[in-house]
Amino acid sequence: MGRSTFIPLTLTSIITLLSLTACTGTDASTPVTASTNMPAPETTANKLFVDSRMSSASPSLGNSVTAYEGNQTGIWTTGEGVVVTPPTLALLNIGVESTSKTVGSANNQAAQAMGKVLETLQIRRIADADIKTDFFNVAPDYRYNEKLRKQELVGYRVTNQISVKIRDLDNLGQIIDHAITAGGDLIRVQGISFTVEDTQTLENKARELAVQNALMKAKQFANLTGVSIGHLVYIGETGGNIPGATSYGVKSMAMMAESVTPIREGEVTVTASVQAVFSIR
């Protein structure tokens, strides 16, 4: 082979070796990137709420969690639940009040009257745990003297008030009558109210009805607007009331010996209110 042929072959070999070196000499620490279409991480400003996955036909609560941005998109509904039930418990507020020229005399009169009231309640099988002292007070008793145009101390006033839980509603009127008779002229009745012993069960039922009401409204909105309900992104309780009834004053005092004080228990109403937000599909 001539010298002129050797030179081109040598150059070709060098170029080939350089190309191979460039292909295999890549730095192994260089990261390889690829598009994964992963969503951006949620910021800490987002609040986490229970996210229940629901079908458009039959929404139901689940256990997964999602981030709720707080925007005004989706289907927003409120639900209300109401439970009405007869009361099982009466709360009687009763007491005695006495006045006398001396503290000792006023206190002694009040103590004797309250003792008779408590004894009567025990005879009617009211448990000690169901009787609680709500208020006890000893205070000077002043009267305005028109001639001297000033307040004058005329004695002292002793007040002792208790609250009584009465479960025997069938004989409630008789129990009140006997307590009033025992207290005599010193008796004072502030009123009576009605409730139930187990309030939690009624609250849970009202809350359940409120959630069902919110779901029903969301389905109706979806049907009326031609969309499908997505998943639940927020639900919270917005209001309600614990079991209780309007207090009633006990007016009968002069007819104790002739008739039983009429008492009407009425009904106890428990309400719950929730707000729910659903996405739209």
ZADO-1210 file (C-alpha; in nm, 4 decimals, padded with zeros to 6 digits):
<atoms>
<atom x="00.0000" y="00.0000" z="00.0000" code="MET" pos="1"/>
<atom x="00.1367" y="00.3485" z="-00.0897" code="GLY" pos="2"/>
<atom x="00.1891" y="00.6258" z="00.1543" code="ARG" pos="3"/>
<atom x="-00.0902" y="00.8321" z="00.0012" code="SER" pos="4"/>
<atom x="-00.3443" y="00.5553" z="00.0775" code="THR" pos="5"/>
<atom x="-00.2316" y="00.5060" z="00.4386" code="PHE" pos="6"/>
<atom x="-00.2996" y="00.8652" z="00.5450" code="ILE" pos="7"/>
<atom x="-00.6778" y="00.8668" z="00.4603" code="PRO" pos="8"/>
<atom x="-00.7249" y="00.5318" z="00.6328" code="LEU" pos="9"/>
<atom x="-00.5557" y="00.6566" z="00.9448" code="THR" pos="10"/>
<atom x="-00.7764" y="00.9662" z="00.9559" code="LEU" pos="11"/>
<atom x="-01.0876" y="00.7532" z="00.9111" code="THR" pos="12"/>
<atom x="-00.9883" y="00.5292" z="01.2027" code="SER" pos="13"/>
<atom x="-00.9274" y="00.8250" z="01.4310" code="ILE" pos="14"/>
<atom x="-01.2645" y="00.9794" z="01.3482" code="ILE" pos="15"/>
<atom x="-01.4391" y="00.6460" z="01.4165" code="THR" pos="16"/>
<atom x="-01.2691" y="00.6069" z="01.7543" code="LEU" pos="17"/>
<atom x="-01.3678" y="00.9614" z="01.8566" code="LEU" pos="18"/>
<atom x="-01.7308" y="00.8911" z="01.7635" code="SER" pos="19"/>
<atom x="-01.7381" y="00.5740" z="01.9733" code="LEU" pos="20"/>
<atom x="-01.5857" y="00.7553" z="02.2698" code="THR" pos="21"/>
<atom x="-01.8511" y="01.0267" z="02.2507" code="ALA" pos="22"/>
<atom x="-02.1313" y="00.7680" z="02.2501" code="CYS" pos="23"/>
<atom x="-02.0018" y="00.5648" z="02.5458" code="THR" pos="24"/>
<atom x="-01.8453" y="00.8329" z="02.7607" code="GLY" pos="25"/>
<atom x="-02.1631" y="00.9971" z="02.8893" code="THR" pos="26"/>
<atom x="-02.1461" y="01.0914" z="03.2595" code="ASP" pos="27"/>
<atom x="-02.3395" y="00.8233" z="03.4559" code="ALA" pos="28"/>
<atom x="-02.4480" y="01.0794" z="03.7168" code="SER" pos="29"/>
<atom x="-02.6552" y="01.2766" z="03.4632" code="THR" pos="30"/>
<atom x="-03.0263" y="01.2178" z="03.5557" code="PRO" pos="31"/>
<atom x="-03.2685" y="01.0915" z="03.2990" code="VAL" pos="32"/>
<atom x="-03.5951" y="01.2930" z="03.2884" code="THR" pos="33"/>
<atom x="-03.9357" y="01.1886" z="03.1634" code="ALA" pos="34"/>
<atom x="-04.2829" y="01.3396" z="03.1587" code="SER" pos="35"/>
<atom x="-04.5083" y="01.1587" z="03.4095" code="THR" pos="36"/>
<atom x="-04.8129" y="01.3921" z="03.4071" code="ASN" pos="37"/>
<atom x="-04.8148" y="01.3882" z="03.7896" code="MET" pos="38"/>
<atom x="-05.0164" y="01.6694" z="03.9561" code="PRO" pos="39"/>
<atom x="-04.8341" y="01.9384" z="04.1435" code="ALA" pos="40"/>
<atom x="-04.8143" y="01.8798" z="04.5198" code="PRO" pos="41"/>
<atom x="-05.0825" y="02.0474" z="04.7306" code="GLU" pos="42"/>
<atom x="-04.9769" y="02.3546" z="04.9214" code="THR" pos="43"/>
<atom x="-05.0049" y="02.3696" z="05.2962" code="THR" pos="44"/>
<atom x="-05.2656" y="02.6444" z="05.2587" code="ALA" pos="45"/>
<atom x="-05.5218" y="02.3900" z="05.1457" code="ASN" pos="46"/>
<atom x="-05.7524" y="02.2445" z="05.4095" code="LYS" pos="47"/>
<atom x="-05.8174" y="01.8727" z="05.4288" code="LEU" pos="48"/>
<atom x="-06.1728" y="01.7478" z="05.4442" code="PHE" pos="49"/>
<atom x="-06.3387" y="01.4086" z="05.4256" code="VAL" pos="50"/>
<atom x="-06.3782" y="01.3090" z="05.0616" code="ASP" pos="51"/>
<atom x="-06.6386" y="01.0426" z="04.9987" code="SER" pos="52"/>
<atom x="-06.6500" y="00.8963" z="04.6483" code="ARG" pos="53"/>
<atom x="-07.0096" y="00.8812" z="04.5286" code="MET" pos="54"/>
<atom x="-07.1873" y="00.7524" z="04.2207" code="SER" pos="55"/>
<atom x="-07.4495" y="00.9777" z="04.0628" code="SER" pos="56"/>
<atom x="-07.7151" y="00.7149" z="04.1313" code="ALA" pos="57"/>
<atom x="-07.6496" y="00.6466" z="04.4964" code="SER" pos="58"/>
<atom x="-07.4142" y="00.8824" z="04.6851" code="PRO" pos="59"/>
<atom x="-07.2583" y="00.7342" z="04.9990" code="SER" pos="60"/>
<atom x="-06.9932" y="00.8466" z="05.2468" code="LEU" pos="61"/>
<atom x="-06.6388" y="00.7078" z="05.2245" code="GLY" pos="62"/>
<atom x="-06.3057" y="00.7449" z="05.4047" code="ASN" pos="63"/>
<atom x="-06.0572" y="00.8991" z="05.1577" code="SER" pos="64"/>
<atom x="-05.9214" y="01.2534" z="05.1893" code="VAL" pos="65"/>
<atom x="-05.8900" y="01.5297" z="04.9321" code="THR" pos="66"/>
<atom x="-05.7852" y="01.8946" z="04.9258" code="ALA" pos="67"/>
<atom x="-06.0649" y="02.1497" z="04.9068" code="TYR" pos="68"/>
<atom x="-05.9683" y="02.4854" z="04.7575" code="GLU" pos="69"/>
<atom x="-06.2645" y="02.6768" z="04.8992" code="GLY" pos="70"/>
<atom x="-06.3801" y="02.8065" z="04.5580" code="ASN" pos="71"/>
<atom x="-06.7438" y="02.8531" z="04.4580" code="GLN" pos="72"/>
<atom x="-06.7630" y="02.5653" z="04.2099" code="THR" pos="73"/>
<atom x="-06.9702" y="02.2524" z="04.2431" code="GLY" pos="74"/>
<atom x="-07.3112" y="02.1845" z="04.3956" code="ILE" pos="75"/>
<atom x="-07.3661" y="02.3496" z="04.7356" code="TRP" pos="76"/>
<atom x="-07.6555" y="02.2310" z="04.9509" code="THR" pos="77"/>
<atom x="-07.7815" y="02.2548" z="05.3063" code="THR" pos="78"/>
<atom x="-07.9713" y="01.9803" z="05.4808" code="GLY" pos="79"/>
<atom x="-08.1993" y="01.9862" z="05.7830" code="GLU" pos="80"/>
<atom x="-08.3109" y="01.7045" z="06.0072" code="GLY" pos="81"/>
<atom x="-08.5906" y="01.7209" z="06.2663" code="VAL" pos="82"/>
<atom x="-08.6781" y="01.4619" z="06.5297" code="VAL" pos="83"/>
<atom x="-08.9936" y="01.4968" z="06.7400" code="VAL" pos="84"/>
<atom x="-09.0463" y="01.2749" z="07.0413" code="THR" pos="85"/>
<atom x="-09.2461" y="01.2690" z="07.3663" code="PRO" pos="86"/>
<atom x="-09.0437" y="01.3858" z="07.6695" code="PRO" pos="87"/>
<atom x="-08.9216" y="01.1368" z="07.9262" code="THR" pos="88"/>
<atom x="-08.8014" y="01.3814" z="08.1894" code="LEU" pos="89"/>
<atom x="-08.9464" y="01.6874" z="08.3652" code="ALA" pos="90"/>
<atom x="-08.7243" y="01.9544" z="08.5212" code="LEU" pos="91"/>
<atom x="-08.9035" y="02.1296" z="08.8069" code="LEU" pos="92"/>
<atom x="-08.7576" y="02.4526" z="08.9489" code="ASN" pos="93"/>
<atom x="-08.8969" y="02.5088" z="09.2952" code="ILE" pos="94"/>
<atom x="-08.7866" y="02.6810" z="09.6145" code="GLY" pos="95"/>
<atom x="-08.8781" y="02.8645" z="09.9334" code="VAL" pos="96"/>
<atom x="-08.8413" y="03.2271" z="10.0356" code="GLU" pos="97"/>
<atom x="-08.8803" y="03.3711" z="10.3860" code="SER" pos="98"/>
<atom x="-08.8449" y="03.7155" z="10.5426" code="THR" pos="99"/>
<atom x="-08.7997" y="03.8083" z="10.9080" code="SER" pos="100"/>
<atom x="-08.6532" y="04.0831" z="11.1215" code="LYS" pos="101"/>
<atom x="-08.3468" y="03.8733" z="11.1983" code="THR" pos="102"/>
<atom x="-08.1271" y="03.6525" z="10.9806" code="VAL" pos="103"/>
<atom x="-08.1625" y="03.3597" z="11.2171" code="GLY" pos="104"/>
<atom x="-08.5392" y="03.3676" z="11.2136" code="SER" pos="105"/>
<atom x="-08.5602" y="03.4009" z="10.8330" code="ALA" pos="106"/>
<atom x="-08.3102" y="03.1196" z="10.7816" code="ASN" pos="107"/>
<atom x="-08.4895" y="02.8927" z="11.0268" code="ASN" pos="108"/>
<atom x="-08.8242" y="02.9412" z="10.8508" code="GLN" pos="109"/>
<atom x="-08.6711" y="02.8699" z="10.5099" code="ALA" pos="110"/>
<atom x="-08.4874" y="02.5631" z="10.6382" code="ALA" pos="111"/>
<atom x="-08.8024" y="02.4119" z="10.7877" code="GLN" pos="112"/>
<atom x="-09.0047" y="02.4735" z="10.4709" code="ALA" pos="113"/>
<atom x="-08.7368" y="02.3294" z="10.2427" code="MET" pos="114"/>
<atom x="-08.6977" y="02.0296" z="10.4717" code="GLY" pos="115"/>
<atom x="-09.0668" y="01.9484" z="10.4312" code="LYS" pos="116"/>
<atom x="-09.0413" y="01.9867" z="10.0518" code="VAL" pos="117"/>
<atom x="-08.7439" y="01.7481" z="10.0345" code="LEU" pos="118"/>
<atom x="-08.9174" y="01.4979" z="10.2615" code="GLU" pos="119"/>
<atom x="-09.2215" y="01.5003" z="10.0347" code="THR" pos="120"/>
<atom x="-09.0054" y="01.4462" z="09.7248" code="LEU" pos="121"/>
<atom x="-08.8377" y="01.1499" z="09.8902" code="GLN" pos="122"/>
<atom x="-09.1782" y="00.9996" z="09.9732" code="ILE" pos="123"/>
<atom x="-09.2606" y="01.0352" z="09.6024" code="ARG" pos="124"/>
<atom x="-08.9458" y="00.8304" z="09.5293" code="ARG" pos="125"/>
<atom x="-08.7393" y="01.1128" z="09.3850" code="ILE" pos="126"/>
<atom x="-08.3740" y="01.0067" z="09.4136" code="ALA" pos="127"/>
<atom x="-08.1290" y="01.2307" z="09.5997" code="ASP" pos="128"/>
<atom x="-07.9141" y="01.2432" z="09.2849" code="ALA" pos="129"/>
<atom x="-08.2077" y="01.4049" z="09.0999" code="ASP" pos="130"/>
<atom x="-08.2336" y="01.6966" z="09.3442" code="ILE" pos="131"/>
<atom x="-07.9824" y="01.9809" z="09.3183" code="LYS" pos="132"/>
<atom x="-07.9559" y="02.3165" z="09.4959" code="THR" pos="133"/>
<atom x="-07.9415" y="02.5870" z="09.2301" code="ASP" pos="134"/>
<atom x="-07.9464" y="02.9010" z="09.4431" code="PHE" pos="135"/>
<atom x="-07.9149" y="02.9978" z="09.8082" code="PHE" pos="136"/>
<atom x="-07.9079" y="03.3591" z="09.9216" code="ASN" pos="137"/>
<atom x="-07.9352" y="03.5664" z="10.2395" code="VAL" pos="138"/>
<atom x="-07.9883" y="03.9368" z="10.1803" code="ALA" pos="139"/>
<atom x="-08.1085" y="04.2443" z="10.3727" code="PRO" pos="140"/>
<atom x="-08.4647" y="04.3475" z="10.3013" code="ASP" pos="141"/>
<atom x="-08.5162" y="04.7215" z="10.2515" code="TYR" pos="142"/>
<atom x="-08.8349" y="04.9260" z="10.2216" code="ARG" pos="143"/>
<atom x="-08.8664" y="05.2841" z="10.1073" code="TYR" pos="144"/>
<atom x="-08.9960" y="05.5213" z="10.3786" code="ASN" pos="145"/>
<atom x="-09.2119" y="05.7810" z="10.2111" code="GLU" pos="146"/>
<atom x="-09.2052" y="06.0162" z="10.5099" code="LYS" pos="147"/>
<atom x="-08.8296" y="06.0056" z="10.5570" code="LEU" pos="148"/>
<atom x="-08.7684" y="05.9587" z="10.1835" code="ARG" pos="149"/>
<atom x="-08.5016" y="05.6940" z="10.2274" code="LYS" pos="150"/>
<atom x="-08.4504" y="05.3170" z="10.2314" code="GLN" pos="151"/>
<atom x="-08.4892" y="05.1491" z="10.5684" code="GLU" pos="152"/>
<atom x="-08.3773" y="04.8018" z="10.6755" code="LEU" pos="153"/>
<atom x="-08.6878" y="04.6080" z="10.7771" code="VAL" pos="154"/>
<atom x="-08.5440" y="04.2576" z="10.7979" code="GLY" pos="155"/>
<atom x="-08.3719" y="03.9852" z="10.6040" code="TYR" pos="156"/>
<atom x="-08.4710" y="03.7602" z="10.3149" code="ARG" pos="157"/>
<atom x="-08.3557" y="03.3987" z="10.2715" code="VAL" pos="158"/>
<atom x="-08.4030" y="03.2242" z="09.9364" code="THR" pos="159"/>
<atom x="-08.3377" y="02.8559" z="09.8671" code="ASN" pos="160"/>
<atom x="-08.4070" y="02.7152" z="09.5196" code="GLN" pos="161"/>
<atom x="-08.3665" y="02.3597" z="09.3899" code="ILE" pos="162"/>
<atom x="-08.4094" y="02.1813" z="09.0575" code="SER" pos="163"/>
<atom x="-08.5762" y="01.8410" z="09.0551" code="VAL" pos="164"/>
<atom x="-08.5666" y="01.5755" z="08.7833" code="LYS" pos="165"/>
<atom x="-08.8977" y="01.3941" z="08.7698" code="ILE" pos="166"/>
<atom x="-08.9201" y="01.0800" z="08.5567" code="ARG" pos="167"/>
<atom x="-09.2681" y="00.9743" z="08.6702" code="ASP" pos="168"/>
<atom x="-09.4541" y="01.1955" z="08.4252" code="LEU" pos="169"/>
<atom x="-09.7826" y="01.0106" z="08.4799" code="ASP" pos="170"/>
<atom x="-09.7939" y="01.1454" z="08.8358" code="ASN" pos="171"/>
<atom x="-09.6205" y="01.4759" z="08.7711" code="LEU" pos="172"/>
<atom x="-09.9171" y="01.6904" z="08.8722" code="GLY" pos="173"/>
<atom x="-09.9547" y="01.5120" z="09.2066" code="GLN" pos="174"/>
<atom x="-09.5824" y="01.5421" z="09.2811" code="ILE" pos="175"/>
<atom x="-09.5974" y="01.9166" z="09.2212" code="ILE" pos="176"/>
<atom x="-09.9080" y="01.9523" z="09.4353" code="ASP" pos="177"/>
<atom x="-09.7523" y="01.7692" z="09.7284" code="HIS" pos="178"/>
<atom x="-09.4323" y="01.9750" z="09.7083" code="ALA" pos="179"/>
<atom x="-09.6294" y="02.2989" z="09.7033" code="ILE" pos="180"/>
<atom x="-09.8440" y="02.1909" z="09.9975" code="THR" pos="181"/>
<atom x="-09.5339" y="02.0949" z="10.1958" code="ALA" pos="182"/>
<atom x="-09.3716" y="02.4346" z="10.1395" code="GLY" pos="183"/>
<atom x="-09.6828" y="02.6275" z="10.2407" code="GLY" pos="184"/>
<atom x="-09.6871" y="03.0031" z="10.1978" code="ASP" pos="185"/>
<atom x="-09.3096" y="03.0138" z="10.1577" code="LEU" pos="186"/>
<atom x="-09.3106" y="02.8010" z="09.8414" code="ILE" pos="187"/>
<atom x="-09.1977" y="02.9538" z="09.5123" code="ARG" pos="188"/>
<atom x="-09.2257" y="02.7763" z="09.1761" code="VAL" pos="189"/>
<atom x="-09.0109" y="02.9216" z="08.8981" code="GLN" pos="190"/>
<atom x="-09.1353" y="02.6870" z="08.6260" code="GLY" pos="191"/>
<atom x="-09.1081" y="02.3470" z="08.4641" code="ILE" pos="192"/>
<atom x="-08.9531" y="02.2238" z="08.1407" code="SER" pos="193"/>
<atom x="-08.9369" y="01.8915" z="07.9582" code="PHE" pos="194"/>
<atom x="-08.6603" y="01.7001" z="07.7843" code="THR" pos="195"/>
<atom x="-08.5372" y="01.3447" z="07.7303" code="VAL" pos="196"/>
<atom x="-08.2871" y="01.1382" z="07.9246" code="GLU" pos="197"/>
<atom x="-08.0847" y="01.0205" z="07.6222" code="ASP" pos="198"/>
<atom x="-08.0135" y="01.3329" z="07.4186" code="THR" pos="199"/>
<atom x="-07.7252" y="01.1878" z="07.2139" code="GLN" pos="200"/>
<atom x="-07.9422" y="00.9350" z="07.0325" code="THR" pos="201"/>
<atom x="-08.1841" y="01.2044" z="06.9172" code="LEU" pos="202"/>
<atom x="-07.9012" y="01.4345" z="06.8064" code="GLU" pos="203"/>
<atom x="-07.7434" y="01.1538" z="06.6018" code="ASN" pos="204"/>
<atom x="-08.0764" y="01.0756" z="06.4344" code="LYS" pos="205"/>
<atom x="-08.1384" y="01.4430" z="06.3490" code="ALA" pos="206"/>
<atom x="-07.7870" y="01.4675" z="06.2029" code="ARG" pos="207"/>
<atom x="-07.8449" y="01.1560" z="05.9930" code="GLU" pos="208"/>
<atom x="-08.1667" y="01.3029" z="05.8525" code="LEU" pos="209"/>
<atom x="-07.9880" y="01.6317" z="05.7772" code="ALA" pos="210"/>
<atom x="-07.7199" y="01.4532" z="05.5722" code="VAL" pos="211"/>
<atom x="-07.9834" y="01.2568" z="05.3798" code="GLN" pos="212"/>
<atom x="-08.1674" y="01.5826" z="05.3087" code="ASN" pos="213"/>
<atom x="-07.8498" y="01.7452" z="05.1740" code="ALA" pos="214"/>
<atom x="-07.7816" y="01.4462" z="04.9458" code="LEU" pos="215"/>
<atom x="-08.1391" y="01.4521" z="04.8147" code="MET" pos="216"/>
<atom x="-08.1121" y="01.8222" z="04.7286" code="LYS" pos="217"/>
<atom x="-07.7809" y="01.7691" z="04.5510" code="ALA" pos="218"/>
<atom x="-07.9318" y="01.4922" z="04.3352" code="LYS" pos="219"/>
<atom x="-08.2269" y="01.7155" z="04.2497" code="GLN" pos="220"/>
<atom x="-07.9965" y="02.0017" z="04.1486" code="PHE" pos="221"/>
<atom x="-07.8005" y="01.7627" z="03.9257" code="ALA" pos="222"/>
<atom x="-08.1148" y="01.6282" z="03.7578" code="ASN" pos="223"/>
<atom x="-08.2572" y="01.9762" z="03.6982" code="LEU" pos="224"/>
<atom x="-07.9365" y="02.1068" z="03.5430" code="THR" pos="225"/>
<atom x="-07.8356" y="01.7991" z="03.3440" code="GLY" pos="226"/>
<atom x="-07.5083" y="01.7271" z="03.5245" code="VAL" pos="227"/>
<atom x="-07.3762" y="01.4387" z="03.7325" code="SER" pos="228"/>
<atom x="-07.2752" y="01.4521" z="04.0965" code="ILE" pos="229"/>
<atom x="-06.9059" y="01.4039" z="04.1607" code="GLY" pos="230"/>
<atom x="-06.7423" y="01.3275" z="04.4920" code="HIS" pos="231"/>
<atom x="-06.8146" y="01.5017" z="04.8209" code="LEU" pos="232"/>
<atom x="-06.5492" y="01.7666" z="04.8880" code="VAL" pos="233"/>
<atom x="-06.6862" y="01.9244" z="05.2058" code="TYR" pos="234"/>
<atom x="-06.9479" y="01.8591" z="05.4726" code="ILE" pos="235"/>
<atom x="-06.9953" y="02.0310" z="05.8072" code="GLY" pos="236"/>
<atom x="-07.2579" y="02.0933" z="06.0726" code="GLU" pos="237"/>
<atom x="-07.3919" y="02.4473" z="06.0688" code="THR" pos="238"/>
<atom x="-07.6497" y="02.4489" z="06.3453" code="GLY" pos="239"/>
<atom x="-07.9093" y="02.2675" z="06.5477" code="GLY" pos="240"/>
<atom x="-08.0496" y="02.2508" z="06.8963" code="ASN" pos="241"/>
<atom x="-08.0242" y="02.0143" z="07.1873" code="ILE" pos="242"/>
<atom x="-08.3435" y="01.8614" z="07.3216" code="PRO" pos="243"/>
<atom x="-08.5477" y="02.0977" z="07.5306" code="GLY" pos="244"/>
<atom x="-08.8952" y="02.2396" z="07.5612" code="ALA" pos="245"/>
<atom x="-09.0491" y="02.5685" z="07.6584" code="THR" pos="246"/>
<atom x="-09.0766" y="02.6179" z="08.0321" code="SER" pos="247"/>
<atom x="-09.4253" y="02.6266" z="08.1788" code="TYR" pos="248"/>
<atom x="-09.5257" y="02.8113" z="08.4925" code="GLY" pos="249"/>
<atom x="-09.7245" y="02.6245" z="08.7558" code="VAL" pos="250"/>
<atom x="-10.0145" y="02.8479" z="08.8524" code="LYS" pos="251"/>
<atom x="-10.2401" y="02.6338" z="09.0690" code="SER" pos="252"/>
<atom x="-10.1798" y="02.6906" z="09.4413" code="MET" pos="253"/>
<atom x="-10.5204" y="02.7568" z="09.5946" code="ALA" pos="254"/>
<atom x="-10.6919" y="02.4416" z="09.4672" code="MET" pos="255"/>
<atom x="-10.4432" y="02.1870" z="09.5995" code="MET" pos="256"/>
<atom x="-10.6964" y="02.0046" z="09.8155" code="ALA" pos="257"/>
<atom x="-10.9588" y="01.9847" z="09.5424" code="GLU" pos="258"/>
<atom x="-10.7812" y="01.8893" z="09.2229" code="SER" pos="259"/>
<atom x="-10.4506" y="01.7896" z="09.0682" code="VAL" pos="260"/>
<atom x="-10.2513" y="02.0573" z="08.8892" code="THR" pos="261"/>
<atom x="-10.2920" y="01.9887" z="08.5146" code="PRO" pos="262"/>
<atom x="-09.9603" y="01.9508" z="08.3328" code="ILE" pos="263"/>
<atom x="-09.9177" y="01.8914" z="07.9583" code="ARG" pos="264"/>
<atom x="-09.5776" y="01.7608" z="07.8538" code="GLU" pos="265"/>
<atom x="-09.6062" y="01.8384" z="07.4829" code="GLY" pos="266"/>
<atom x="-09.3236" y="01.7194" z="07.2564" code="GLU" pos="267"/>
<atom x="-08.9477" y="01.7588" z="07.2431" code="VAL" pos="268"/>
<atom x="-08.8015" y="01.8753" z="06.9107" code="THR" pos="269"/>
<atom x="-08.4394" y="01.8204" z="06.8102" code="VAL" pos="270"/>
<atom x="-08.2941" y="01.9750" z="06.4931" code="THR" pos="271"/>
<atom x="-07.9653" y="01.9483" z="06.3057" code="ALA" pos="272"/>
<atom x="-07.8330" y="02.1378" z="06.0028" code="SER" pos="273"/>
<atom x="-07.5424" y="02.0558" z="05.7700" code="VAL" pos="274"/>
<atom x="-07.3796" y="02.2087" z="05.4619" code="GLN" pos="275"/>
<atom x="-07.2369" y="01.9897" z="05.1856" code="ALA" pos="276"/>
<atom x="-07.0408" y="02.0628" z="04.8667" code="VAL" pos="277"/>
<atom x="-07.0181" y="01.8192" z="04.5749" code="PHE" pos="278"/>
<atom x="-06.8034" y="01.8387" z="04.2623" code="SER" pos="279"/>
<atom x="-06.9660" y="01.8274" z="03.9188" code="ILE" pos="280"/>
<atom x="-06.8779" y="01.5649" z="03.6559" code="ARG" pos="281"/>
</atoms>
